[in-house]
């Protein structure tokens, strides 16, 4: 089987509010978070980082982030809401990605820190110095890591094999 191009978009949910008496899983986006999510949706569309599939944590703030992203995209993207993404470690997220069928060329994973940040750092083996330096520092709310792989399918992605194409955050 010949290698083909796969692109992974790792998006941390936008800034969440901290309402009283609301469990963490049910925290909504703050007003600033709603703006950030919309801004990143426009960015994803403008840069043509259009996903074929979205994997989204079931937590309210990730679902709300996805809704804002989807509104900015030129086409409806199939989304799978998966509670395994909530509070998942990097290794669990990697296994989830490896279980994706080979069909979608670009997958967007909307999740949480610290797992998302650790996953990004573990997957990147090469890329621009500036983007990598920024990624190493933090993975702030609504940040996006774009990682490219030369693999036949998602089951073949592995640590240190991805190329960091871009690291972006709102207002950057």
C-alpha positions, 0 to 999 in steps of 0.5 A: 500500500502506498503512503498518502497524505493525512492531516490532523487538526488538534483544536483545544476548546475555546475559553470556558466560563466558570459558573457556580454549581456547574460540574466541569463537564457541563461548563459552557463557553464564556463570551470571550470563548464564543468569540475565539471559537468563531475566529478560529472557525473563520481561520480554518476556513480561510486557510483551507484546513477543511476537515473530512471528519470531526471528533469532538469531546462530549463536554459542553464547551467542546461541543459549543466550540465545534458548533462555532467552527462548523458555522464558519466552514463552507460545508457540513462536516460529519461529527462524532461526539465521544466522551472518551476524549474528555480528560483523555491522556495523550496515549488514549487520544492516539489510540482513538485516532488510530481507530479512524477509518482510512477514508477521511484525509483530514480529521479535526479533534476538538478536546482538552488539555493536558492530553491534547497538548501532550499528544501534539508534542508526541506526534510532531517529529519535524516542522518550523522552529517558530511554530514548534517553539510556540507549541512547546510553550503552551496550548491555550484555549482555541489553539490549533495544531496542524500536523501532517503525516505521510501514511496510508491510514490513521492506524499508521500514525505514530509518535514523532512522525508528524510534520507541524504545518502550523500552530495558531491561536486566536489573534495570532 
